[in-house]
Amino acid sequence: MEINIQKRVLEANETQADINRNFFKEQNVFVLNMMSSPGSGKTQLLCRTLTTLLPGVRTGVIVGDVCTRNDADRLEVTRAKVIQINTDQFGGDCHLAAPLILDSAKEIGCEDLDLLIVENIGNLVCPAEFDIGEDEKAVVLSVTEGEDKPLKYPLMFRVADIAILNKIDLLPYLDFDAKLAVDNMKQVHPGLPVFEMSAKTGEGLDPWIEWLKIKVFEKTGR
Amino acid sequence: MEINIQKRVLEANETQADINRNFFKEQNVFVLNMMSSPGSGKTQLLCRTLTTLLPGVRTGVIVGDVCTRNDADRLEVTRAKVIQINTDQFGGDCHLAAPLILDSAKEIGCEDLDLLIVENIGNLVCPAEFDIGEDEKAVVLSVTEGEDKPLKYPLMFRVADIAILNKIDLLPYLDFDAKLAVDNMKQVHPGLPVFEMSAKTGEGLDPWIEWLKIKVFEKTGR
């Protein structure tokens, strides 16, 4: 029973995601859906990314959390346009669904943006199942989470267009085999581009910034 | 619509959880539901816990993952009875639901156990909503995940009977305020007992082992 219900929820979401996709095309904005476990460092990564991109690449962020607007407060110091979604008023949802994204995208004003980043709710399972009409999906894995996560949560790594291996500044203090982690990502998703970096120190950030600029240019011509 | 569907799923789960609770009472076994984000160190903590408890406290583990039997393989070296559940055959579920638990509990043979630990799927949102008929719930937070997680995922910390703050061996290398993390836990759940430890080094493990022994004795008389 539960599986059939889930199927209907996903189908309804897919219909809305197509509407979102058309909206983002009309607005000529590149949309990236960033997903990860809780505490992988997405917000820190975005703070550094926004500081580097702005004002050249006009970037907005929709931040999803069950509760609090901590992440929006952290991101607003970069002067990016930021909207915080809290899902506790929608039953404490574990993912951002397509209808919420369209409402927030209209509120943030996409006509002034080149790039819209959606920082999804920290969860390595459910958000992978919900298309929000984005252009591409990124998954962030922190080196503290263990090398086997791509094998244990394969859907997330299969749907992702790029992966970020974050917190590499902690490698000296962990029994973590970065090569094995990347191999595991490529086992579930052959050819997946992986950027290894530390959002804290800035090491390895440049290829990710370049990737974003290229993607924005490819879609918007700007 | 989605919220009403979710409500029906949770009600059906609750009915089954009551059946589980009666079964565990008949079998005279203490059942602990362990939950956390992916990569918080639950399996490493259980390896050390089982090694310390066995053979005095007869312990079995039901391990939930979307895919792989990596965790069961790691736990079996302790010689505990271990059953791996993979939810990919049930639509890739993001939590362990009550019906799966009863099937596995019957298979593992609770009549020979004092303690049954359920290592839930790595997810700080959904498993908090699904009662499995357990006696108590534990949440594990690793110090690499950030102090604000109890505020951002309050339901998990509200339903938990105890919390474990793991990986304290990494504190010297992080900007993590352990006192603030514990304060945040107690803000959403006043009086919540918190055990600070490193499953890797064994530091701080004793109070947790004592807590388990007391709980087993209180329920089973053994």
Boltz contact constraints between the chains, C-beta under 6 A:
constraints:
  - contact:
      token1: [A, 2]
      token2: [B, 9]
      max_distance: 6.0
  - contact:
      token1: [A, 3]
      token2: [B, 91]
      max_distance: 6.0
  - contact:
      token1: [A, 5]
      token2: [B, 5]
      max_distance: 6.0
  - contact:
      token1: [A, 6]
      token2: [B, 91]
      max_distance: 6.0
  - contact:
      token1: [A, 9]
      token2: [B, 2]
      max_distance: 6.0
  - contact:
      token1: [A, 37]
      token2: [B, 37]
      max_distance: 6.0
  - contact:
      token1: [A, 37]
      token2: [B, 38]
      max_distance: 6.0
  - contact:
      token1: [A, 38]
      token2: [B, 37]
      max_distance: 6.0
  - contact:
      token1: [A, 38]
      token2: [B, 124]
      max_distance: 6.0
  - contact:
      token1: [A, 38]
      token2: [B, 145]
      max_distance: 6.0
  - contact:
      token1: [A, 38]
      token2: [B, 149]
      max_distance: 6.0
  - contact:
      token1: [A, 39]
      token2: [B, 145]
      max_distance: 6.0
  - contact:
      token1: [A, 39]
      token2: [B, 146]
      max_distance: 6.0
  - contact:
      token1: [A, 65]
      token2: [B, 152]
      max_distance: 6.0
  - contact:
      token1: [A, 66]
      token2: [B, 153]
      max_distance: 6.0
  - contact:
      token1: [A, 67]
      token2: [B, 152]
      max_distance: 6.0
  - contact:
      token1: [A, 67]
      token2: [B, 154]
      max_distance: 6.0
  - contact:
      token1: [A, 68]
      token2: [B, 151]
      max_distance: 6.0
  - contact:
      token1: [A, 68]
      token2: [B, 152]
      max_distance: 6.0
  - contact:
      token1: [A, 70]
      token2: [B, 148]
      max_distance: 6.0
  - contact:
      token1: [A, 91]
      token2: [B, 3]
      max_distance: 6.0
  - contact:
      token1: [A, 91]
      token2: [B, 6]
      max_distance: 6.0
  - contact:
      token1: [A, 92]
      token2: [B, 155]
      max_distance: 6.0
  - contact:
      token1: [A, 94]
      token2: [B, 125]
      max_distance: 6.0
  - contact:
      token1: [A, 94]
      token2: [B, 126]
      max_distance: 6.0
  - contact:
      token1: [A, 123]
      token2: [B, 123]
      max_distance: 6.0
  - contact:
      token1: [A, 123]
      token2: [B, 125]
      max_distance: 6.0
  - contact:
      token1: [A, 124]
      token2: [B, 38]
      max_distance: 6.0
  - contact:
      token1: [A, 125]
      token2: [B, 94]
      max_distance: 6.0
  - contact:
      token1: [A, 125]
      token2: [B, 123]
      max_distance: 6.0
  - contact:
      token1: [A, 126]
      token2: [B, 94]
      max_distance: 6.0
  - contact:
      token1: [A, 144]
      token2: [B, 144]
      max_distance: 6.0
  - contact:
      token1: [A, 145]
      token2: [B, 38]
      max_distance: 6.0
  - contact:
      token1: [A, 145]
      token2: [B, 39]
      max_distance: 6.0
  - contact:
      token1: [A, 146]
      token2: [B, 39]
      max_distance: 6.0
  - contact:
      token1: [A, 148]
      token2: [B, 70]
      max_distance: 6.0
  - contact:
      token1: [A, 149]
      token2: [B, 38]
      max_distance: 6.0
  - contact:
      token1: [A, 151]
      token2: [B, 68]
      max_distance: 6.0
  - contact:
      token1: [A, 152]
      token2: [B, 65]
      max_distance: 6.0
  - contact:
      token1: [A, 152]
      token2: [B, 67]
      max_distance: 6.0
  - contact:
      token1: [A, 152]
      token2: [B, 68]
      max_distance: 6.0
  - contact:
      token1: [A, 153]
      token2: [B, 66]
      max_distance: 6.0
  - contact:
      token1: [A, 154]
      token2: [B, 67]
      max_distance: 6.0
  - contact:
      token1: [A, 173]
      token2: [B, 173]
      max_distance: 6.0
